[in-house]
Amino acid sequence: MSNALDRNRESAFSKLFGERQQALPRGITSVCSAHPLVIEAALQRGLREGAVVLIEATCNQVNQEGGYTGMTPVAFRRFIEEIAKKVGLPLGSIIYGGDHLGPNPWKTLGADEAMARAEAMVAAYVEAGFEKLHLDTSMGCAGEPAALDDEETAERAARLAKVAEDTACRIGQRPPVYIIGTEVPPPGGATHAIEELEVTSPDAALKTLDIHTSAFEKADAGAAMDRVIGIVVQPGVEFGNANVILYEPGRAHGLASTLGRMPGLLFEAHSTDYQTVHELSALVDDGFAILKVGPGLTFALREALYGLDAIRHVLDCGGDSLYAQMEAIMQAEPHHWVGHYAGSADDVRFQRHFSYSDRIRYYWPGKQATDAVDALFAALPDPIPETLVSQYLGRVYPDVVSGRVAPRARDLCLAAIDAALAPYSVATASQ
């Protein structure tokens, strides 16, 4: 690891961590989820490790109008804090981030209206105490191209940064740090099988920085530019509905080397879900020190829930199949998956449940799904036989047989999520 990269890490994480006195990490996991069990597992891991936990909400998920979770930024923060209190994690050990903040939730409107709502959203995030904002204004609005050029994107990002700065000043709060750059799929992830990815070129990364620097200065947001800690680039990692593209350091060598010309900056890697510990560690080694993960965690939860449903069937505990109940829910409310899955009817049905993009995650918070999961937990014995854990929940069997995890339904779900988080802890840990 170069001295320049060491200095960049220290500078970026010092700005992110603020006055927190814990040792600065080599990297940090960004948990992008609103599922209570995912949040609980992440906070439990933070408590065990004595680490700061970065939790992020996306613009479509949480905004001043409620998003698809029904939560405003302040409600989302309260939701996280309630779980933290139950777990016993100090509230000061949590960093709140906003992801893809821009006009995307309102892109069917004209640009003026969509950007006005995006500005209101950014103000709401700052007022709620969010400390890390990813500004993403790359998407076109009504009557515009699907993707805007770099100059227009940077100009709109600067507008949002100015709103964030002014809001922090108005309420007497430490202003946030920022992530810029948009070389990732839109919120929600890729919608097709991925055969090859183009890694961001070094020139494109440097151009992103230069254009944003000029735009921020023009918008009287130069102070915000001083608190930009990272750039979103494409290092060559992604997942589609049926496949995962693993990180190949050789392909990203030129991109990684540009960090030596970007003092104080790191790269933020999106869509790192399903990468192995080897690839995650290589990403951090190369300066992609912020690793975002979301669907991979709810995918692990869904695996555990369907495994428990299979155990219920073997034990003849009664109750309707969870698979069948979730299929009925998704068929009745198709808007979260229609347009994202393609193929025959059988192909689409398979993807509804087992896709890497895990769009079933949008349905778990609903009352029907929550009631179905509660009924599943209530039907299962305590303890669940270890041999059936081995058969249907192999991801967590070693922890059960060793006594680290109790063979109870809820504990097994938390353990499955934690197992998906474990490679990130290894990759980001100080060495």
C-alpha positions in Angstrom: 0.0 0.0 0.0 1.4 3.3 -1.0 2.1 6.2 1.4 -0.2 8.4 -0.6 -3.1 5.9 -0.2 -2.4 5.7 3.5 -2.6 9.5 3.8 -5.8 9.5 1.7 -7.4 6.9 4.0 -6.5 8.8 7.1 -7.8 12.2 5.7 -11.0 10.8 4.3 -11.9 8.7 7.4 -11.0 11.6 9.8 -13.5 13.8 8.0 -16.1 11.0 8.0 -15.7 10.0 11.7 -15.6 13.6 12.9 -14.9 13.7 16.7 -15.2 10.0 17.2 -12.1 8.8 18.9 -11.9 5.2 17.7 -9.0 4.1 15.6 -9.5 4.8 12.0 -10.2 1.6 9.9 -8.6 0.4 6.7 -12.0 0.5 5.1 -15.7 0.6 6.1 -18.8 -1.3 5.2 -21.8 0.7 4.1 -25.0 -1.2 5.1 -27.8 -0.2 2.7 -31.0 -1.7 4.1 -34.1 -0.8 6.0 -34.9 -4.3 7.1 -35.0 -4.5 10.9 -33.2 -7.8 11.1 -30.5 -6.7 8.8 -30.0 -3.5 10.8 -30.0 -5.5 14.1 -27.4 -7.9 12.7 -25.1 -5.1 11.5 -25.4 -3.2 14.9 -24.7 -6.4 16.8 -21.5 -6.9 14.8 -20.5 -3.3 15.4 -21.0 -3.8 19.1 -18.9 -7.0 19.2 -16.1 -5.4 17.2 -16.2 -2.0 19.0 -16.5 -0.5 15.5 -18.4 2.4 14.0 -21.4 1.2 11.8 -22.3 3.1 8.6 -26.0 2.7 7.8 -27.2 4.3 4.5 -30.7 5.0 3.1 -31.4 5.6 -0.6 -33.4 8.4 -2.1 -36.2 6.1 -3.2 -36.3 4.3 0.1 -36.3 7.3 2.5 -37.2 10.9 1.6 -39.3 13.8 2.8 -42.3 12.2 1.2 -41.8 8.9 2.8 -40.2 6.8 0.0 -41.2 3.2 -0.4 -40.5 2.5 3.2 -42.9 5.2 4.4 -40.1 6.8 6.4 -38.7 10.3 6.3 -35.0 10.8 7.1 -35.8 11.7 10.7 -38.1 8.6 11.0 -35.4 6.4 9.5 -32.9 7.6 12.1 -35.4 7.0 14.9 -36.0 3.5 13.6 -32.3 2.8 13.6 -31.8 4.3 17.1 -34.6 2.1 18.6 -32.8 -1.0 17.3 -29.5 0.3 18.6 -30.9 0.8 22.1 -32.2 -2.8 22.1 -28.8 -4.1 21.0 -26.9 -1.9 23.4 -24.8 -0.1 20.8 -24.0 3.5 21.7 -25.8 5.9 19.4 -22.6 7.8 18.8 -21.2 4.6 17.1 -23.6 5.0 14.1 -22.9 7.1 11.0 -25.9 7.9 8.9 -25.5 8.2 5.1 -27.8 9.1 2.2 -27.3 7.3 -1.1 -28.1 8.5 -4.6 -29.5 11.7 -3.4 -30.9 13.6 -6.3 -34.0 13.8 -8.5 -34.4 10.1 -9.2 -37.6 9.6 -7.2 -39.2 12.4 -9.3 -37.5 11.9 -12.6 -40.9 11.6 -14.4 -41.4 15.3 -13.6 -39.7 18.3 -15.3 -36.2 19.1 -14.2 -37.2 22.2 -12.2 -39.8 20.4 -10.1 -37.6 17.3 -9.7 -34.6 19.3 -8.5 -36.7 21.4 -6.1 -37.9 18.2 -4.5 -34.3 16.8 -4.4 -33.2 20.0 -2.7 -36.0 19.5 -0.1 -34.8 15.9 0.4 -31.2 16.9 0.9 -32.3 19.5 3.5 -34.4 16.9 5.3 -31.4 14.5 5.4 -29.1 17.1 6.9 -31.8 18.2 9.4 -32.1 14.6 10.5 -28.3 14.4 11.2 -27.1 12.4 8.2 -23.3 12.9 8.0 -22.5 11.4 4.6 -24.3 12.3 1.4 -23.8 10.7 -2.0 -24.9 13.3 -4.5 -26.2 11.6 -7.7 -27.8 13.9 -10.2 -26.9 12.0 -13.4 -30.4 10.8 -14.4 -32.4 12.9 -16.8 -35.9 14.1 -15.9 -39.0 14.5 -18.2 -38.0 15.6 -21.6 -34.2 15.0 -21.0 -31.8 12.3 -22.0 -31.8 9.2 -19.7 -28.3 10.2 -18.6 -27.0 13.7 -18.4 -23.6 14.9 -19.4 -20.8 15.4 -16.9 -21.2 19.2 -16.7 -24.9 19.2 -16.1 -24.6 16.4 -13.5 -21.9 18.3 -11.6 -23.9 21.6 -11.7 -26.9 19.9 -10.2 -24.8 18.1 -7.6 -23.3 21.5 -6.6 -26.8 22.9 -6.2 -27.6 20.1 -3.8 -24.3 20.5 -1.9 -25.1 24.2 -1.5 -28.5 23.4 0.1 -26.8 20.9 2.4 -24.2 23.5 3.5 -26.8 26.2 4.1 -29.0 23.8 6.0 -26.2 22.7 8.3 -25.3 26.3 8.9 -28.9 27.3 9.6 -29.4 24.6 12.3 -25.9 24.9 13.8 -24.8 21.4 12.8 -21.4 20.1 11.6 -21.8 20.0 7.8 -21.7 16.6 6.1 -19.1 14.9 4.0 -19.8 14.1 0.4 -19.4 11.4 -2.2 -19.5 12.4 -5.8 -19.6 10.4 -9.0 -22.2 8.2 -10.6 -20.6 5.4 -12.5 -23.0 2.8 -11.1 -26.4 1.4 -12.0 -29.4 3.5 -10.8 -30.9 2.8 -7.4 -32.2 -0.7 -7.3 -29.4 -2.2 -9.2 -28.9 -3.8 -12.7 -31.9 -5.3 -14.4 -30.2 -7.7 -16.8 -27.6 -10.5 -17.0 -24.2 -8.9 -17.1 -21.5 -10.3 -19.3 -18.8 -7.6 -19.2 -18.2 -4.4 -17.3 -16.2 -1.4 -18.4 -13.9 -0.2 -15.6 -13.9 3.5 -15.1 -10.9 5.0 -16.9 -8.3 7.0 -15.0 -9.1 10.0 -17.2 -12.8 9.8 -16.4 -12.2 9.7 -12.7 -9.9 12.7 -12.8 -12.4 14.5 -15.1 -15.2 13.9 -12.5 -13.1 15.5 -9.8 -12.2 18.5 -12.0 -15.7 19.2 -13.2 -17.2 18.9 -9.8 -14.5 21.2 -8.3 -15.3 23.9 -10.9 -19.1 23.4 -10.4 -18.9 23.6 -6.6 -16.8 26.8 -6.7 -19.3 28.4 -9.2 -22.2 27.5 -6.9 -20.4 29.1 -3.9 -20.0 25.6 -2.4 -16.2 25.4 -2.3 -16.3 24.5 1.4 -18.4 21.5 0.5 -15.8 20.4 -2.0 -13.2 20.4 0.7 -15.3 17.8 2.5 -15.7 15.5 -0.5 -14.1 12.3 0.7 -14.7 9.9 -2.1 -15.7 9.3 -5.7 -18.0 6.6 -7.0 -16.4 4.7 -9.8 -16.8 1.3 -11.5 -14.0 -1.0 -10.5 -15.4 -3.9 -12.3 -17.8 -5.4 -9.8 -21.6 -5.9 -10.2 -24.3 -8.5 -10.0 -27.3 -9.1 -12.3 -30.3 -11.3 -11.7 -28.4 -14.5 -12.2 -24.6 -13.8 -12.1 -21.9 -12.0 -10.2 -18.9 -10.2 -11.7 -16.0 -10.6 -9.3 -13.2 -8.0 -8.9 -10.1 -8.4 -10.9 -7.4 -6.1 -9.5 -5.4 -6.1 -12.8 -8.3 -4.6 -14.7 -8.5 -1.7 -12.2 -4.8 -1.0 -11.7 -4.8 2.2 -13.7 -7.9 3.5 -12.0 -6.5 2.7 -8.5 -3.3 4.5 -9.3 -5.2 7.8 -9.9 -5.7 8.1 -6.1 -2.1 9.2 -5.9 -3.3 12.3 -7.8 -6.4 12.9 -5.7 -5.2 14.0 -2.2 -7.5 13.1 0.6 -9.9 11.0 -1.6 -11.0 7.4 -1.6 -13.1 5.4 -4.0 -16.6 4.2 -3.0 -17.5 0.8 -4.5 -21.2 0.1 -5.1 -22.8 -3.3 -5.7 -20.1 -5.3 -3.8 -22.8 -7.8 -2.8 -21.7 -11.4 -3.2 -18.0 -10.7 -3.6 -15.8 -13.1 -1.6 -13.5 -12.0 1.2 -10.6 -12.3 -1.3 -12.1 -9.8 -3.7 -13.4 -7.5 -1.0 -9.9 -7.4 0.6 -8.4 -6.6 -2.8 -10.8 -3.8 -3.3 -9.8 -2.2 0.0 -6.1 -2.8 -0.8 -6.6 -0.8 -4.0 -8.3 2.2 -2.4 -12.0 1.2 -2.8 -12.3 1.6 0.9 -16.1 2.2 1.2 -17.9 -1.1 0.4 -21.6 -0.8 -0.1 -23.8 -3.8 0.4 -27.6 -4.3 0.6 -29.4 -6.9 -1.5 -26.7 -9.5 -0.5 -27.8 -9.2 3.1 -31.6 -9.6 2.5 -30.7 -12.4 0.1 -29.1 -14.2 3.0 -32.2 -13.5 5.1 -34.5 -14.9 2.4 -32.3 -18.0 2.3 -32.7 -18.5 6.0 -36.5 -17.9 5.9 -37.0 -20.4 3.1 -34.8 -22.8 4.9 -36.9 -22.5 8.0 -40.0 -22.9 5.9 -38.6 -26.2 4.6 -37.9 -27.3 8.2 -41.5 -26.5 9.1 -42.6 -28.8 6.3 -40.3 -31.6 7.4 -41.5 -31.4 11.0 -45.2 -31.1 9.8 -45.7 -28.0 12.0 -48.7 -26.8 10.0 -49.2 -23.4 8.3 -49.1 -22.3 4.7 -45.9 -22.3 2.7 -44.0 -19.0 3.0 -42.9 -19.4 -0.6 -46.5 -19.6 -1.7 -47.6 -16.7 0.5 -44.8 -14.4 -0.8 -45.6 -15.5 -4.4 -49.2 -14.4 -3.9 -48.1 -11.1 -2.4 -45.7 -10.3 -5.2 -48.3 -11.2 -7.8 -50.9 -9.0 -6.2 -48.4 -6.0 -6.0 -46.1 -6.4 -9.0 -44.7 -2.9 -9.2 -41.4 -3.7 -7.4 -40.4 -6.5 -9.9 -42.2 -5.8 -13.2 -39.7 -4.4 -15.7 -36.8 -5.9 -13.7 -37.2 -9.6 -14.6 -37.5 -11.0 -18.0 -38.0 -14.4 -19.8 -40.8 -17.0 -19.6 -43.4 -17.1 -16.9 -41.3 -19.8 -15.1 -38.1 -17.7 -15.5 -39.8 -14.7 -14.0 -41.3 -16.7 -11.1 -37.9 -18.1 -10.3 -36.4 -14.6 -10.3 -39.0 -13.2 -8.0 -37.7 -15.5 -5.3 -34.1 -16.3 -6.1 -32.6 -13.4 -8.1 -29.4 -11.9 -6.9 -31.0 -8.5 -7.2 -33.4 -9.7 -4.5 -36.4 -7.6 -5.3 -38.4 -9.7 -2.9 -36.7 -7.5 -0.2 -39.3 -4.7 -1.0 -42.1 -7.0 0.2 -40.8 -8.2 3.6 -41.9 -5.0 5.5 -45.5 -5.3 4.5 -48.1 -6.5 7.0 -49.0 -9.7 5.1 -45.3 -10.8 4.8 -44.6 -9.8 8.4 -47.5 -11.8 9.6 -46.4 -14.8 7.5 -42.9 -14.7 8.9 -44.2 -14.3 12.5 -46.4 -17.3 12.0 -43.4 -19.3 10.7 -41.3 -18.4 13.7 -44.2 -19.3 16.1 -44.8 -22.7 14.4 -41.2 -23.9 14.7 -39.9 -25.7 17.8 -37.3 -24.3 20.2 -34.8 -25.6 19.8 -34.8 -26.6 16.1 -33.0 -29.9 15.5 -29.3 -29.3 14.6 -29.5 -31.9 11.9 -32.2 -29.9 10.1 -30.1 -26.7 10.5 -27.3 -28.6 8.8 -29.7 -29.8 6.0 -31.4 -26.5 5.3 -29.3 -23.6 6.8 -25.7 -24.7 6.0 -24.5 -21.1 6.1 -25.0 -21.0 9.9 -24.6 -24.6 10.9 -21.0 -24.3 12.2 -22.1 -21.5 14.6 -25.0 -23.6 15.8 -23.1 -26.8 16.4 -20.3 -24.9 18.2 -22.9 -23.3 20.5 -22.3 -19.7 19.3 -25.8 -19.4 17.9 -29.0 -20.8 19.5 -31.0 -23.0 17.1 -34.0 -20.7 17.3 -35.7 -19.3 14.2 -35.0 -15.6 14.8 -31.4 -16.2 16.0 -30.8 -18.3 12.9 -32.0 -15.5 10.6 -29.7 -13.0 12.4 -26.8 -15.4 12.1 -27.4 -15.8 8.4 -27.2 -12.1 7.8 -24.1 -11.9 10.0 -22.4 -14.6 8.0 -22.9 -12.4 4.9 -21.4 -9.4 6.8 -18.4 -11.3 8.0 -16.3 -11.0 4.8 -16.7 -7.3 5.0 -15.3 -7.1 8.5 -12.3 -9.2 7.5 -11.7 -7.0 4.4 -12.0 -3.7 6.2 -10.2 -4.5 9.5 -7.1 -2.7 10.4 -4.0 -4.8 9.8 
